[in-house]
Amino acid sequence: MQRVKTILGHLSPSYTCENTFEPRRDLSGGECGAAAAAGPEDIVVVHGLRTAIGKAKRGSFKDTTPDEMLSAVMAAVLRDVGLSPNKLGDVCVGNVLQPGAGALMARVAHFLSGFPDAVPVYTVNRQCSSGLQALFNIAGAIRTGSIDMGLACGVESMSLRSIGSPGDVSSRLMDNEKARDCIIPMGITSENVAERFGVSREKQDAFAFNSQQKASRAQKMGLFDQEIVPVTTKFVDDEGKERVVTVTRDDGIRPGTTLAGLSKLRPAFKPDGSTTAGNSSQVSDGAAAVLVGRRSAVEACGLPVLGVLRGSAVVGVPPDVMGIGPAYAIPAALELAGLTVADIDVFEINEAFASQAVYCVEKLGIPMEKVNPNGGAIALGHPLGCTGARQVVTLLNELKRRGKRAYGVVSMCIGTGMGAAAVFEYPGP
Amino acid sequence: ISKSMQIPGSLRMMMTVKAFRTPARHGYAVETSPFVPRRLACAASQYYGIAGCGTLLVLDETETGISIVRSWEWGDGLFDVAWSETNEHVLVAGGGDGSLQLWDTANHNAPLRVAKEHTHEVYAVDWSQTRGENLVVSGSWDHTAKVWDPSLSKSLTTLRGHEGVIYSTIWSPHIPGCFASASGDGTLRVWDVKSAVCRLAVPAHKAEILSCDWCKYDQNVLVTGSVDCSVCVWDLRNIRQPVSRLLGHTYAIRRVKFSPFSKTVLASCSYDFTVRFWDYSRNQPLLDTVEHHSEFVCGLDFNLHIPNQVTHTHTHTHTHTLLILTTLSLSFSLPGI
């Protein structure tokens, strides 16, 4: 409908910059860089969905186990495209906090989704990139020819599990500088990035404010509706009464956040620091799932192509400034895709902390209006194992909404010092 | 809710907020009555005007709040409203179905007249204010502006030239038969109705222009508000660059209005949820930012009636629930007086 297009044009992220105007660039075939032609061996995304994201311990999913969230998205993705789970060669689930990354929990979710026992499932833990790593794993299995299609998922309940014991590590870690740096709390790594690279408190707060504004706007425009699976679950209210609720909306978004309010928050990790609860990602619950396949297999099943994986990379960085990971992973993934920063329309860069997100965006010279156009983890929340898959879902929906062939990037930093990135192409309507 | 703020310099600001809620409607435009103090008309739509019905409301501000005088439903979204300058009961509204409707507050049911000539959304209506003239102008997404006699019997002239949708059409308060228009084509245009020609086309922004208004004290001065987040003040005698470029909004500017009381004061409202007051003659032009909204602010008007006090009202939208009117008063006092 023309009216929707015109009114949404007023909110075009090309203009939502701090008073700078960048003309809208139409991405036509000729200027897409070294774009690969569609080939039968391409790794393609068919469809993806996520749950709403709930605030940990207070939000919608505080009493919901991760297998319930996971099975809601797993079942819904296949239901939406009308694919039988028998067609899945494998299911990979990103998870961080469950014991053993939730191997049992994932198989339970698998059966709760009505998937047959003949289909296998496993979990992967590469901390904050686990949801994206699940997609890399499925893509890798397709590329080696082991499978034709698979489901890449991510899930986390930070209500029911906290970042706790580091597990069993050698006392010799204290003798090795890099090994020792791996146990630095994440908040302190954020302070290290801010200090070492000069990211001011003001910049961090402005970035956080924009994240809240963009997310609340997106929520009000209903932009998340098409990517969120309603989940019916139990919720224990303040009076201890258990109720059945259907969760459809992210509950961490704060439309009322102001710059003045953010600037009053105390540093959360050290007294003279600049990282606060307001400019860090939220602790959250959620799940996401993405159906991935080889193009030839996908087309043989009559399924649509929502996105094409054009490049992916995981790189290591020093653990004490782990937040800089995207600044190294994104160029590596772009190089594999034969593209440059200028070719990318939308970057979904996880907002673990505003400090590291701002650093990476500035380091790579990415125009701020291309970054997280619908907000990021500061507003939406960061359910660790879910985030990577959630970003893929949000990115491809945003590119689809823009209605023309375009490229997008998903990236995040990873605790203990890594960054991951993936380049996707939206092939156009 | 009431709060007062101290503004540096000579401007003191008192703010009172009164809310009026109407379910499932988003306020698009508000206009204060030129006849009845504290009476306003509000054009509203369902679903941000993207789909669904419209409502036209006539509201009275009372001591305690806002009361409804009249409301009419319309089958498509309503995007703008203007009061008659000659009859206190009459108003005209423009709608998503391309129609202009003439409404009478004495008539409960149907409009007096519906004129459907535009082929796309009517996004702007205005009633002329110059002496001896009584005309309506409409601006539409069909790229044309039309001028009508006050009974809307048939359009008197159709003005073509814009290469994009028209978002705003405003009569000059000084020059008879002259109005300005703002368009998605990035130009501000000034039209001569008698000769039915465009007198001036100003490439004012490199992005869509959603609103424009005339200065009430200088017939050569206009303001534009754009999707590029800037508000620009223009002197028609030299259009190579704006007299002032006001920066601060972080999303598209939905509407701009000049103060009826001060030559250089104006207000703007934006998709960034704020209303900002500016005095473009100052080194620090931003007078104040009203941030108590949690929604796109679409409508904005100054109240003409209270001496030495400016009242402005804006509507703001909320998914499914409310339309809020806020009244804010600025009182000017010079230091030492």
Interface residues (C-beta under 8 A of the other chain):
Chain A: M1 Q2 R3 V4 T6 I7 G9 H10 L11 S12 Y15 T16 C17 E18 N19 F21 P23 N210 Q213 S216 R217 K220 M221 P255 G256 T258
Chain B: Y48 G49 I50 A51 G96 H120 E121 W141 V165 G184 H205 K206 A207 E208 L210 V227 D228 C229 S230 L247 G248 H249 T250 Y251 A252 R254 Y271 D272 F273 E291 S294 E295 T319
